Amino acid sequence: MSDFDLNMLDEKIEKTISVLKEEMGTVRAGRANAALVDKVMVDYYGTPTPLKSLANISVPEPRTLLISPFDPKSIPNIEKAINVANIGINPVNDGKVVRLQIPQVTEERRKELTKIVKKLGEDAKVAVRNLRRDANDKVKKMEKAGDFTEDDAKSTLEDIQKEIDKAVKHIDEIVANKDKEIMEV
């Protein structure tokens, strides 16, 4: 066979899917989810620090996010960081913990969120299709250069397509699950 590496394609596909899952986690569906504050950076003694390294983040109730800082003195900075992060929820603190009450999502907002989710899914599919195009081009160049027989090239192109189909199906499942989560009242 050749030196074409399907594992490299698989790794790139996995990275694309993992980015999609990360982005899906930041879409607020009316349900508390620790991923909602994943990108929040807190100014901790002059150093921007990820919130998850300064506090325990838990979901005690379906619509409540509980942030328990390891250092209670950091609560004002955590509140400020959450407000700056613009996630659309006002933090409430009782001196020991910070609570985020996730508001109920309106029907109109749910429809907007489904559009956002579908667009994220579509973007991921485009990225995967670009990976397919690049891989196919590489195989065709290798065939022209004589590194591949015609049969090997055809077989490798079919393998690439199988990987892409599998990835697109996985992306569709992720989008469908997030859609279902958003539309649940």
Helices and strands as residue ranges (DSSP letters): H 6-25, G 34-37, E 41-44, E 47-50, H 51-54, E 55-61, E 64-69, G 72-74, H 75-85, E 91-93, E 98-101, H 107-144, H 150-183
